[in-house]
Amino acid sequence: MGPGDFFGELALILKQPRAAAIVCMDRTQCFMLDKADFTLLLERNPDIARIVKEVARQRFGNFGG
């Protein structure tokens, strides 16, 4: 992963516990969203919603999201 990448989206989309862990190899800044803020972000930003859902599909196949 690199700058601008994200993780944990599938757990928020499917309302399930996270299935993976992330280990940072370098100094890293992360931005965390809870479910309510994530949902609001996707509702207010259709372009971001499209990107997040496409990345989730690429990573995990068709999950129905």
Backbone torsions as a table, in degrees:
resi	resn	phi	psi	omega
1	MET	NA	158.3	-179.1
2	GLY	-144.5	-169.6	-179.1
3	PRO	-53.7	132.1	178.3
4	GLY	86.2	-9.1	178.5
5	ASP	-75.4	163.9	-178.8
6	PHE	-142.4	161.8	179.2
7	PHE	-148.2	163.1	178.6
8	GLY	87.8	1.9	-176.1
9	GLU	-65.8	-37.6	-176.7
10	LEU	-64.2	-40.0	178.2
11	ALA	-60.3	-39.3	179.3
12	LEU	-72.6	-40.5	-179.3
13	ILE	-65.3	-44.6	-175.8
14	LEU	-91.8	-2.5	-179.0
15	LYS	56.9	47.6	-180.0
16	GLN	-128.3	161.7	175.6
17	PRO	-62.2	151.3	177.1
18	ARG	-61.4	146.4	-178.3
19	ALA	-108.5	-0.5	-176.0
20	ALA	-140.3	164.1	175.4
21	ALA	-121.7	154.6	179.4
22	ILE	-119.2	134.7	175.1
23	VAL	-119.6	123.4	-179.3
24	CYS	-88.5	132.5	-179.5
25	MET	-94.4	-17.3	-179.7
26	ASP	-133.3	172.1	174.6
27	ARG	-56.1	131.3	-171.4
28	THR	-137.9	141.1	170.1
29	GLN	-111.0	130.5	178.4
30	CYS	-120.8	149.2	176.3
31	PHE	-117.3	123.1	-175.8
32	MET	-107.5	136.8	174.6
33	LEU	-120.5	136.9	171.2
34	ASP	-82.4	173.9	-175.5
35	LYS	-56.7	-44.7	-177.5
36	ALA	-63.6	-44.7	179.3
37	ASP	-68.6	-37.3	177.2
38	PHE	-61.9	-46.4	179.0
39	THR	-60.9	-44.9	178.4
40	LEU	-62.1	-42.3	177.6
41	LEU	-58.2	-46.9	-179.2
42	LEU	-67.4	-37.8	179.4
43	GLU	-66.2	-38.7	-176.2
44	ARG	-86.9	-12.5	-175.9
45	ASN	-133.6	82.7	-177.4
46	PRO	-57.7	-32.0	178.8
47	ASP	-67.0	-40.6	177.0
48	ILE	-67.0	-41.2	178.8
49	ALA	-58.9	-43.4	179.7
50	ARG	-62.3	-44.5	-179.5
51	ILE	-64.8	-46.8	-178.8
52	VAL	-60.6	-45.2	-178.9
53	LYS	-68.5	-36.0	178.1
54	GLU	-67.2	-43.0	177.7
55	VAL	-62.8	-42.2	177.7
56	ALA	-60.8	-41.3	177.5
57	ARG	-63.6	-42.4	179.3
58	GLN	-62.9	-39.3	-177.6
59	ARG	-77.0	-36.8	-168.3
60	PHE	-127.7	7.9	-179.1
61	GLY	78.3	-170.0	-178.0
62	ASN	-76.5	106.1	-178.0
63	PHE	-102.2	2.1	178.6
64	GLY	86.3	7.0	-177.6
65	GLY	-89.4	NA	NA
